[in-house]
Amino acid sequence: MATRRAFVKKTALGAAALTLPIIPSLGKSPFQNDLFMNQPKISLAQWSLNKAFFSGELDARDFASIAKNSYGITAIEYVNQFYEEEAKNEKFWLEMARLASDNGVESLIMMVDEKEKLGDSSAAKRKKAVEDHYKWVNAAKLLGCHSVRVNAFGDGEPEALKSALVDGLGSLTEYAAKENIHVLLENHGLHTSNAAYMVDIIKAVNNPFLGTLPDFGNWCTSAEWGGTKESQNCTNIYDPAKGLTEWLPYAKGVSAKSYEFNEDGNDTVIDYPKLLGIVKNTGFDGYIGIEYEGEGLSASEGIVATKALIERTWAALD
């Protein structure tokens, strides 16, 4: 594995971005995506900085400013876990929307991780799970997001589980659609990483507001949460290229998971040229969200490295 010193020296953008202050700025960031030729639209998933937000080192209210002024990223994806106490506070979400607007940042998705399961075999628990998501749909609307991302977990045998998920996801999507908010499924392990199985559910729900957020990682079908990084917990992996291809027709975003980098700035776990090639060849024009989960670099270095990898790989695909 590359040392941090060697890696950052090879990633010119890294040294610049890591020195940017986390304060509101005037005008456009010099790293703003629309100044690049042949570059994809890039967003930042808040989970990339989860340790700093959980510890209080960073304030979740400053997420838009951090994305813009530390990384030159002008589109963001929130994580509900950092805002539990403010979930139903409309004034808070309107203020968050203002802060994003003031920084020239677009709010895209609210990532929702609720305890109740949308595919629970109990109709009563399933109904509660659906209703537990309402507040986050409302928050997403106030923020100006286009979607909420949910987890499609449940229990029971495949056919019974499918029926429960069609009911739970269908009910939630019906509610969200009335607010003009999409409900997105992410591959998070077990059956949720079986792309074909989940596509059948999407088709059964038959609502254009139900879509996907395919993650480059997370294709492990033998473990919940499903990270495909080398792990003794993963014995079965759904082919990432196949899953991505099956999910892109329903995608409202793509999650660019990254883990570890070598001295050339390439991820050693995820095949970025192959997966980004699939995304580009389909004509996908949505945002590609950075979600760094590695340990070899700091969170900030990992974000910078992933951004550089996406941009470099995308440009080389022509």
C-alpha positions as CSV (number, residue, x, y, z in Angstrom):
1,M,0.0,0.0,0.0
2,A,1.2,3.5,-0.8
3,T,2.3,5.8,2.0
4,R,0.2,8.9,2.5
5,R,3.2,11.1,1.5
6,A,3.8,9.3,-1.7
7,F,0.1,9.2,-2.6
8,V,-0.6,12.8,-2.0
9,K,2.4,13.9,-4.0
10,K,1.0,11.9,-6.9
11,T,-2.5,13.5,-6.5
12,A,-2.0,17.1,-7.3
13,L,-5.5,18.0,-6.5
14,G,-5.1,16.5,-3.0
15,A,-2.6,19.0,-1.7
16,A,-4.7,21.9,-3.0
17,A,-8.1,20.7,-1.7
18,L,-6.9,19.7,1.7
19,T,-5.6,23.2,2.4
20,L,-8.9,24.9,1.6
21,P,-10.6,26.4,4.8
22,I,-14.0,25.1,5.8
23,I,-15.6,28.6,5.7
24,P,-18.2,30.1,3.5
25,S,-16.7,31.5,0.3
26,L,-17.8,34.1,-2.2
27,G,-18.1,33.2,-5.9
28,K,-17.4,29.9,-7.5
29,S,-14.8,27.4,-6.2
30,P,-11.8,27.0,-8.5
31,F,-12.6,23.3,-8.4
32,Q,-16.2,23.6,-9.5
33,N,-17.1,20.7,-11.9
34,D,-18.5,22.8,-14.7
35,L,-15.1,24.4,-15.3
36,F,-13.7,21.0,-16.4
37,M,-14.0,19.6,-19.9
38,N,-15.4,16.1,-20.3
39,Q,-16.0,15.7,-16.5
40,P,-18.9,13.9,-14.8
41,K,-21.2,15.6,-12.3
42,I,-19.8,14.7,-8.9
43,S,-21.5,14.8,-5.5
44,L,-20.3,14.0,-2.0
45,A,-22.0,11.5,0.3
46,Q,-22.0,12.7,3.9
47,W,-21.1,9.2,5.0
48,S,-17.5,9.7,3.7
49,L,-17.0,12.0,6.8
50,N,-19.1,9.9,9.2
51,K,-16.4,9.6,11.9
52,A,-15.9,13.3,12.1
53,F,-19.6,14.0,12.2
54,F,-20.3,11.4,14.8
55,S,-17.4,12.6,17.0
56,G,-18.4,16.2,16.8
57,E,-15.2,17.2,15.1
58,L,-17.4,18.5,12.3
59,D,-20.8,20.0,12.6
60,A,-23.4,18.4,10.3
61,R,-25.1,21.8,9.8
62,D,-21.9,22.8,7.9
63,F,-22.0,20.0,5.4
64,A,-22.8,22.1,2.4
65,S,-20.0,24.5,3.2
66,I,-17.5,21.7,3.9
67,A,-18.3,20.0,0.5
68,K,-17.9,23.3,-1.4
69,N,-14.9,24.9,0.4
70,S,-12.9,21.9,1.3
71,Y,-13.4,19.7,-1.8
72,G,-14.9,21.9,-4.5
73,I,-18.0,19.8,-4.7
74,T,-21.3,21.5,-5.3
75,A,-23.8,18.7,-4.8
76,I,-24.4,16.7,-1.6
77,E,-26.2,13.6,-0.2
78,Y,-27.2,13.8,3.4
79,V,-27.4,11.0,6.0
80,N,-30.3,11.0,8.4
81,Q,-28.3,9.6,11.3
82,F,-26.7,13.0,11.8
83,Y,-30.0,14.8,12.1
84,E,-32.2,12.6,14.3
85,E,-33.0,15.3,16.8
86,E,-34.1,17.7,14.1
87,A,-36.1,15.2,12.0
88,K,-39.4,17.0,12.3
89,N,-38.1,20.5,12.7
90,E,-39.2,22.3,9.5
91,K,-37.3,25.5,10.5
92,F,-34.1,23.6,10.7
93,W,-34.5,22.1,7.3
94,L,-35.4,25.4,5.7
95,E,-32.3,26.9,7.3
96,M,-30.2,24.0,6.0
97,A,-31.6,24.6,2.5
98,R,-30.7,28.3,2.8
99,L,-27.1,27.4,3.9
100,A,-26.8,25.1,0.9
101,S,-28.1,27.8,-1.5
102,D,-25.8,30.4,0.0
103,N,-22.9,28.1,-0.8
104,G,-24.0,27.4,-4.3
105,V,-24.6,23.7,-3.3
106,E,-27.4,21.5,-4.6
107,S,-29.1,19.1,-2.2
108,L,-29.7,15.7,-3.9
109,I,-30.6,12.8,-1.6
110,M,-31.4,12.1,2.0
111,M,-30.0,8.7,2.9
112,V,-32.4,7.1,5.4
113,D,-31.4,4.2,7.7
114,E,-34.4,3.5,9.9
115,K,-34.6,0.5,12.3
116,E,-37.9,-0.8,11.2
117,K,-37.9,-2.9,8.0
118,L,-39.9,-2.0,5.0
119,G,-40.2,-5.7,4.1
120,D,-41.1,-6.9,7.6
121,S,-43.3,-10.0,7.5
122,S,-45.6,-8.4,10.1
123,A,-48.1,-6.0,8.4
124,A,-48.2,-3.8,11.5
125,K,-44.4,-3.5,11.7
126,R,-44.2,-2.9,8.0
127,K,-46.8,-0.1,8.3
128,K,-44.8,1.5,11.1
129,A,-41.6,1.2,9.0
130,V,-43.3,3.1,6.1
131,E,-44.6,5.8,8.5
132,D,-41.2,6.2,10.1
133,H,-39.9,7.3,6.8
134,Y,-42.4,10.0,6.3
135,K,-40.5,12.6,8.3
136,W,-37.4,12.1,6.1
137,V,-39.4,12.4,2.9
138,N,-40.7,15.7,4.3
139,A,-37.2,16.8,5.2
140,A,-35.9,15.9,1.8
141,K,-38.6,18.1,0.2
142,L,-37.8,21.0,2.4
143,L,-34.1,20.7,1.5
144,G,-34.9,20.6,-2.2
145,C,-33.7,17.0,-2.7
146,H,-35.0,14.8,-5.5
147,S,-34.9,11.6,-3.5
148,V,-34.7,9.6,-0.3
149,R,-32.5,6.5,-0.3
150,V,-34.0,3.6,1.8
151,N,-33.0,0.1,2.8
152,A,-35.1,-2.7,1.5
153,F,-34.5,-5.2,4.3
154,G,-37.1,-7.7,5.5
155,D,-37.5,-11.3,6.5
156,G,-39.0,-14.5,5.3
157,E,-38.5,-16.7,2.2
158,P,-37.8,-15.0,-1.1
159,E,-41.4,-15.0,-2.5
160,A,-42.9,-13.9,0.8
161,L,-40.2,-11.3,1.3
162,K,-40.8,-10.0,-2.2
163,S,-44.5,-9.6,-1.5
164,A,-43.8,-7.7,1.7
165,L,-41.4,-5.4,0.0
166,V,-43.8,-4.7,-2.9
167,D,-46.3,-3.7,-0.2
168,G,-43.9,-1.6,2.0
169,L,-42.0,0.1,-0.8
170,G,-45.2,0.6,-2.8
171,S,-46.9,2.4,0.1
172,L,-43.8,4.6,0.9
173,T,-43.4,5.4,-2.8
174,E,-47.0,6.4,-3.1
175,Y,-46.6,8.8,-0.2
176,A,-43.3,10.2,-1.5
177,A,-44.6,10.7,-5.0
178,K,-47.3,13.1,-3.7
179,E,-44.4,15.2,-2.4
180,N,-42.5,14.8,-5.7
181,I,-39.8,12.8,-4.0
182,H,-38.3,9.6,-5.4
183,V,-37.6,6.5,-3.3
184,L,-34.3,4.9,-4.2
185,L,-33.0,1.4,-3.4
186,E,-29.4,0.8,-2.7
187,N,-27.5,-2.5,-2.7
188,H,-26.8,-3.0,1.0
189,G,-26.2,-6.8,1.2
190,L,-28.3,-10.0,1.3
191,H,-31.2,-9.9,-1.1
192,T,-30.9,-6.1,-1.7
193,S,-27.6,-6.8,-3.6
194,N,-29.4,-9.3,-5.9
195,A,-30.1,-6.7,-8.6
196,A,-32.4,-8.9,-10.7
197,Y,-34.5,-9.8,-7.6
198,M,-34.9,-6.1,-6.7
199,V,-35.7,-5.2,-10.3
200,D,-38.6,-7.6,-10.1
201,I,-39.9,-5.7,-7.1
202,I,-39.5,-2.4,-8.8
203,K,-41.5,-3.7,-11.7
204,A,-44.2,-5.1,-9.4
205,V,-44.6,-1.7,-7.6
206,N,-44.9,-0.1,-11.0
207,N,-44.4,3.5,-9.8
208,P,-41.9,5.8,-11.7
209,F,-41.0,7.3,-8.3
210,L,-39.3,4.1,-7.2
211,G,-35.8,3.8,-8.5
212,T,-32.2,2.8,-7.6
213,L,-28.9,4.2,-6.3
214,P,-26.4,1.5,-7.4
215,D,-23.3,1.4,-5.3
216,F,-20.0,0.3,-6.8
217,G,-19.3,-1.8,-3.7
218,N,-21.9,-3.5,-1.5
219,W,-22.6,-6.5,-3.8
220,C,-22.2,-9.1,-1.1
221,T,-25.4,-11.3,-0.9
222,S,-24.3,-13.3,2.1
223,A,-24.0,-10.4,4.6
224,E,-26.2,-7.5,5.7
225,W,-24.8,-4.1,4.5
226,G,-22.9,-6.1,1.9
227,G,-19.5,-4.5,1.5
228,T,-17.6,-6.3,-1.2
229,K,-14.2,-5.4,0.2
230,E,-12.2,-8.5,0.9
231,S,-13.9,-9.9,4.0
232,Q,-14.4,-13.3,5.7
233,N,-18.0,-12.4,6.1
234,C,-18.7,-12.4,2.3
235,T,-19.0,-15.7,0.7
236,N,-21.2,-14.8,-2.3
237,I,-20.8,-11.7,-4.4
238,Y,-23.2,-10.5,-7.1
239,D,-21.3,-9.5,-10.2
240,P,-20.9,-5.7,-9.8
241,A,-20.9,-5.1,-13.6
242,K,-24.1,-7.1,-14.0
243,G,-25.8,-5.5,-11.0
244,L,-24.9,-2.0,-12.2
245,T,-26.1,-2.7,-15.7
246,E,-29.4,-4.1,-14.4
247,W,-30.0,-1.1,-12.1
248,L,-28.9,1.8,-14.2
249,P,-32.2,2.1,-16.1
250,Y,-33.8,3.0,-12.8
251,A,-31.0,5.0,-11.3
252,K,-31.3,8.6,-10.0
253,G,-27.7,8.6,-8.9
254,V,-24.7,6.4,-8.6
255,S,-22.6,5.8,-5.4
256,A,-18.9,5.6,-6.2
257,K,-17.7,3.5,-3.2
258,S,-13.9,3.6,-2.7
259,Y,-11.7,1.6,-0.3
260,E,-8.0,1.5,-0.8
261,F,-5.6,3.3,-3.2
262,N,-2.2,2.4,-4.7
263,E,0.6,4.8,-5.6
264,D,-1.0,5.4,-9.0
265,G,-4.2,6.7,-7.4
266,N,-6.3,3.6,-8.4
267,D,-8.7,1.8,-6.1
268,T,-7.4,-1.7,-5.4
269,V,-10.8,-3.2,-4.7
270,I,-13.2,-1.5,-7.1
271,D,-12.7,-1.8,-10.9
272,Y,-13.3,1.9,-11.7
273,P,-12.6,1.8,-15.4
274,K,-15.0,-1.0,-15.9
275,L,-17.8,0.3,-13.8
276,L,-17.5,4.0,-14.8
277,G,-17.3,2.7,-18.4
278,I,-20.7,1.1,-18.0
279,V,-22.2,4.3,-16.4
280,K,-20.8,6.5,-19.2
281,N,-21.8,4.1,-22.0
282,T,-25.4,4.1,-20.9
283,G,-25.6,7.9,-21.2
284,F,-26.3,8.3,-17.5
285,D,-26.3,12.0,-16.8
286,G,-27.0,12.1,-13.1
287,Y,-24.5,12.7,-10.2
288,I,-21.8,10.2,-9.2
289,G,-21.5,10.4,-5.4
290,I,-18.2,10.0,-3.6
291,E,-18.4,7.5,-0.7
292,Y,-15.0,6.8,0.7
293,E,-14.9,4.0,3.3
294,G,-11.2,3.1,3.3
295,E,-8.7,3.1,6.1
296,G,-5.4,3.7,4.4
297,L,-6.0,7.4,3.9
298,S,-7.8,9.9,6.1
299,A,-11.4,10.7,5.2
300,S,-10.3,14.0,3.5
301,E,-7.5,12.3,1.6
302,G,-9.9,9.6,0.5
303,I,-12.5,12.0,-0.8
304,V,-9.8,13.9,-2.8
305,A,-8.4,10.7,-4.1
306,T,-11.8,9.4,-5.2
307,K,-12.7,12.6,-6.9
308,A,-9.4,12.6,-8.8
309,L,-9.9,8.9,-9.8
310,I,-13.5,9.5,-11.1
311,E,-12.4,12.6,-13.1
312,R,-9.3,10.9,-14.5
313,T,-11.0,7.7,-15.4
314,W,-14.0,9.4,-16.9
315,A,-11.9,11.5,-19.2
316,A,-9.9,8.5,-20.3
317,L,-13.0,6.5,-21.3
318,D,-13.4,8.4,-24.6
